[in-house]
Amino acid sequence: MPDPIRPQRPKIIAVTNQKGGVGKTTTAINLGAALASQGKAVLLVDLDPQGNCSTGLGVDVADRKRTTYDLLVDEAPIAEVVMKTGVEGLYLTPATTDLSSADIELVSNEKRSFLLHDALRDPGIETLGFDYVLIDCPPSLNLLTVNAMVAADSVLVPLQSEFFALEGLSQLMLTVREVRASANKGLRIEGIVLTMYDARNNLSRQVEEDARANLGDLVFGTVIPRNVRVSEAPSFALPVMAYDPASKGALAYTALAQELIAR
């Protein structure tokens, strides 16, 4: 576990985009690993019923004894769910397909939107000494995603460099505004990170220009390139910086982590 000498509340960031295939889980895993490489203690909360974040870090389903489902539905203490990963400084609350039924099971719970908020503010988490909590959200705007936004200090949005990318972003911004108005006044946009970027492609460059023109400083200076090493790493159950630390993808996620820390 992280060094518990100095109790602290970690910075909580929801990594979310209701559009699938934008590099959300890839960003959660690799940004988490990159922050850990910078000496930060990081907890990844797998909030996606597909459990890709857990699989991508090499955690077999059989080894997921306590999961995010237990955290939300059974209100298990956070310390009982957190597990180590193969990456030094990177920890995980894993997920399984059990989480897919959480929406239905929680609908009658009066505090259904605040369950993750309460779990991540359990006094036990402060003694674990995490600097960052990254929440890997499902690719939809459901109760799980709302839980993430209510729990988070900020939202980080991976934005694929493709046509219609900005259109999907507008719905997410509206949801953030609604959550801010109703349940989490302090919620802010941490930033937009362009993913799967190909500098040789006119469309990628156009999406970047449009994003920076419309969103200004909300867009991270770092862009994540389309990189075969980033795509290959999950099949080896590794973050890209462990799979190939000299690759363009690994260097980009390291730069993104440094930019996030500087912010």
C-alpha positions as CSV (number, residue, x, y, z in Angstrom):
1,M,0.0,0.0,0.0
2,P,1.1,3.6,-0.4
3,D,2.9,5.3,2.4
4,P,0.3,6.1,5.1
5,I,2.5,8.5,7.1
6,R,0.6,11.7,5.8
7,P,-3.2,11.2,5.7
8,Q,-4.6,13.0,2.7
9,R,-7.6,13.2,0.4
10,P,-6.6,12.3,-3.1
11,K,-7.6,14.3,-6.2
12,I,-10.4,12.4,-7.8
13,I,-10.7,12.5,-11.6
14,A,-13.4,10.8,-13.7
15,V,-12.1,9.7,-17.1
16,T,-15.3,9.7,-19.2
17,N,-16.8,10.0,-22.6
18,Q,-20.2,8.5,-23.4
19,K,-18.9,7.6,-26.9
20,G,-17.1,4.3,-27.0
21,G,-13.8,3.6,-28.7
22,V,-12.2,6.9,-27.9
23,G,-9.4,5.6,-25.8
24,K,-11.0,6.1,-22.4
25,T,-9.8,2.9,-20.7
26,T,-6.5,3.1,-22.5
27,T,-6.1,6.7,-21.1
28,A,-7.1,5.6,-17.6
29,I,-4.6,2.8,-17.5
30,N,-1.7,4.6,-19.1
31,L,-2.2,7.9,-17.3
32,G,-2.4,6.1,-14.0
33,A,0.8,4.2,-14.8
34,A,2.5,7.4,-16.0
35,L,1.5,9.3,-12.8
36,A,2.8,6.3,-10.8
37,S,6.1,6.6,-12.7
38,Q,6.3,10.2,-11.5
39,G,6.2,9.0,-7.9
40,K,2.5,9.4,-7.3
41,A,0.3,6.9,-5.6
42,V,-2.6,6.2,-7.8
43,L,-5.9,4.3,-7.4
44,L,-7.8,3.2,-10.6
45,V,-11.5,2.6,-10.0
46,D,-12.9,0.3,-12.7
47,L,-16.5,1.4,-13.0
48,D,-17.1,-0.2,-16.4
49,P,-19.0,-3.6,-16.2
50,Q,-16.8,-4.8,-19.1
51,G,-13.9,-4.7,-16.7
52,N,-11.4,-3.8,-19.4
53,C,-9.4,-1.7,-17.0
54,S,-8.9,-4.7,-14.7
55,T,-8.1,-7.0,-17.6
56,G,-5.7,-4.5,-19.1
57,L,-3.7,-4.6,-15.9
58,G,-3.5,-8.4,-15.8
59,V,-6.1,-9.1,-13.1
60,D,-7.9,-12.4,-13.9
61,V,-11.6,-12.5,-13.2
62,A,-11.0,-15.3,-10.6
63,D,-8.7,-12.9,-8.7
64,R,-11.3,-10.2,-8.4
65,K,-12.6,-11.3,-5.0
66,R,-14.0,-7.9,-4.0
67,T,-15.0,-5.4,-6.7
68,T,-16.4,-2.0,-7.4
69,Y,-19.9,-3.7,-7.2
70,D,-19.2,-4.5,-3.6
71,L,-18.2,-1.0,-3.0
72,L,-21.4,0.4,-4.4
73,V,-24.1,-2.2,-3.7
74,D,-22.8,-3.7,-0.5
75,E,-21.0,-0.5,0.6
76,A,-17.9,-2.5,1.4
77,P,-15.0,-0.5,2.9
78,I,-12.6,0.8,0.3
79,A,-9.6,-0.8,2.0
80,E,-11.2,-4.3,1.4
81,V,-11.6,-3.7,-2.3
82,V,-8.3,-2.1,-3.2
83,M,-5.7,-4.4,-4.7
84,K,-2.2,-4.1,-6.0
85,T,-1.3,-4.2,-9.7
86,G,1.9,-5.3,-11.3
87,V,2.8,-1.6,-11.6
88,E,4.6,0.0,-8.7
89,G,2.5,2.7,-7.1
90,L,-0.7,1.8,-9.1
91,Y,-3.6,0.2,-7.3
92,L,-7.0,-1.0,-8.5
93,T,-10.6,-1.6,-7.4
94,P,-11.5,-4.2,-10.1
95,A,-14.8,-4.7,-11.9
96,T,-16.7,-7.7,-13.2
97,T,-20.0,-8.0,-15.2
98,D,-21.8,-8.0,-11.9
99,L,-21.6,-4.2,-12.1
100,S,-24.0,-4.3,-15.1
101,S,-26.9,-4.9,-12.8
102,A,-26.0,-2.0,-10.4
103,D,-28.3,0.5,-12.1
104,I,-31.4,-1.7,-11.4
105,E,-30.3,-2.8,-7.9
106,L,-29.6,0.8,-6.8
107,V,-32.6,2.5,-8.3
108,S,-34.5,2.3,-5.0
109,N,-31.6,3.5,-2.9
110,E,-32.2,7.1,-1.9
111,K,-28.5,8.0,-2.0
112,R,-27.9,6.0,-5.3
113,S,-26.0,8.9,-6.9
114,F,-23.7,9.4,-3.9
115,L,-22.5,5.9,-3.3
116,L,-19.2,6.2,-4.9
117,H,-18.8,9.7,-3.4
118,D,-19.2,8.3,0.0
119,A,-17.0,5.3,-0.6
120,L,-14.1,7.5,-1.8
121,R,-14.5,9.8,1.2
122,D,-14.4,6.9,3.7
123,P,-11.8,7.9,6.3
124,G,-9.9,4.7,5.4
125,I,-8.9,6.1,2.0
126,E,-7.0,8.9,3.6
127,T,-4.8,6.5,5.5
128,L,-3.9,4.7,2.2
129,G,-2.0,7.8,1.0
130,F,-3.2,8.1,-2.6
131,D,-2.4,11.2,-4.5
132,Y,-4.9,10.5,-7.4
133,V,-8.0,8.4,-8.0
134,L,-8.8,7.9,-11.6
135,I,-12.3,6.5,-12.3
136,D,-12.7,4.6,-15.6
137,C,-16.3,5.2,-16.5
138,P,-18.6,3.1,-18.8
139,P,-19.2,4.4,-22.3
140,S,-22.7,5.7,-21.5
141,L,-24.4,8.4,-19.4
142,N,-25.9,6.0,-16.8
143,L,-26.2,5.9,-13.0
144,L,-22.6,4.6,-12.8
145,T,-21.3,7.6,-14.7
146,V,-23.4,10.0,-12.6
147,N,-21.8,8.4,-9.5
148,A,-18.4,9.1,-10.9
149,M,-19.2,12.7,-11.6
150,V,-20.7,13.2,-8.2
151,A,-17.7,11.7,-6.6
152,A,-15.1,13.5,-8.7
153,D,-13.3,16.8,-8.3
154,S,-13.0,17.0,-12.1
155,V,-13.6,15.3,-15.4
156,L,-11.0,14.3,-17.9
157,V,-12.4,13.7,-21.4
158,P,-10.5,11.6,-24.0
159,L,-11.5,13.0,-27.5
160,Q,-10.8,10.9,-30.5
161,S,-9.4,12.8,-33.4
162,E,-12.2,12.0,-35.9
163,F,-15.3,13.5,-37.5
164,F,-18.3,14.2,-35.1
165,A,-15.9,14.1,-32.1
166,L,-16.9,17.5,-30.9
167,E,-20.7,16.8,-31.3
168,G,-20.6,14.0,-28.8
169,L,-18.7,16.3,-26.4
170,S,-21.5,18.8,-26.1
171,Q,-23.8,16.2,-24.5
172,L,-21.2,15.4,-22.0
173,M,-20.7,19.0,-21.1
174,L,-24.5,19.4,-20.5
175,T,-24.3,16.4,-18.1
176,V,-21.4,18.0,-16.3
177,R,-23.4,21.2,-16.0
178,E,-26.5,19.3,-14.6
179,V,-24.4,17.4,-12.0
180,R,-22.7,20.7,-11.0
181,A,-26.1,22.3,-10.5
182,S,-27.7,19.5,-8.6
183,A,-25.2,17.4,-6.8
184,N,-21.5,18.5,-7.1
185,K,-21.0,22.3,-7.2
186,G,-17.2,21.9,-7.3
187,L,-17.1,19.6,-10.4
188,R,-15.0,21.1,-13.2
189,I,-13.5,20.0,-16.5
190,E,-9.9,18.9,-15.8
191,G,-9.2,18.9,-19.5
192,I,-9.8,17.4,-22.9
193,V,-7.1,15.1,-24.3
194,L,-6.9,14.3,-28.0
195,T,-6.4,10.6,-28.6
196,M,-5.5,8.5,-31.6
197,Y,-4.0,11.5,-33.2
198,D,-2.2,11.2,-36.6
199,A,-0.3,14.3,-37.5
200,R,-0.2,13.2,-41.2
201,N,-4.0,13.1,-41.3
202,N,-5.8,16.4,-42.3
203,L,-8.8,15.3,-40.3
204,S,-6.8,14.9,-37.1
205,R,-5.3,18.3,-37.5
206,Q,-8.7,19.9,-38.2
207,V,-10.3,18.3,-35.1
208,E,-7.4,19.7,-33.0
209,E,-7.8,23.1,-34.5
210,D,-11.6,23.1,-33.9
211,A,-11.1,21.8,-30.3
212,R,-8.5,24.4,-29.4
213,A,-10.6,27.2,-31.1
214,N,-13.7,26.2,-29.2
215,L,-12.3,25.0,-25.9
216,G,-9.1,26.9,-25.5
217,D,-7.0,26.0,-22.5
218,L,-9.3,23.1,-21.6
219,V,-7.5,21.1,-24.3
220,F,-4.3,19.6,-23.0
221,G,-1.1,20.6,-24.9
222,T,-0.2,16.9,-25.0
223,V,-1.8,14.8,-27.7
224,I,-1.8,11.0,-27.7
225,P,-0.7,9.7,-31.1
226,R,-2.1,6.7,-32.9
227,N,0.6,4.2,-31.9
228,V,0.8,0.4,-32.4
229,R,2.5,-0.1,-29.1
230,V,-0.4,1.5,-27.2
231,S,-2.7,-0.9,-29.1
232,E,-0.6,-3.9,-28.4
233,A,0.1,-3.4,-24.7
234,P,-3.4,-4.5,-23.4
235,S,-3.0,-7.9,-25.0
236,F,0.1,-8.3,-22.8
237,A,-1.8,-7.0,-19.8
238,L,0.6,-4.1,-19.4
239,P,0.5,-0.3,-19.6
240,V,2.4,0.9,-22.6
241,M,5.2,2.4,-20.4
242,A,5.9,-1.1,-19.1
243,Y,5.5,-2.7,-22.5
244,D,7.6,-0.3,-24.5
245,P,8.8,2.7,-22.4
246,A,10.6,4.3,-25.4
247,S,7.5,4.2,-27.7
248,K,5.8,7.4,-28.8
249,G,2.7,6.4,-26.9
250,A,4.5,5.9,-23.6
251,L,6.3,9.2,-24.0
252,A,3.0,10.9,-24.7
253,Y,1.3,9.6,-21.6
254,T,4.3,10.5,-19.5
255,A,4.0,14.1,-20.9
256,L,0.3,14.1,-20.2
257,A,0.9,13.0,-16.6
258,Q,3.5,15.8,-16.1
259,E,1.1,18.3,-17.6
260,L,-1.7,17.1,-15.3
261,I,0.6,17.4,-12.2
262,A,1.6,20.9,-13.3
263,R,-2.0,22.0,-13.6
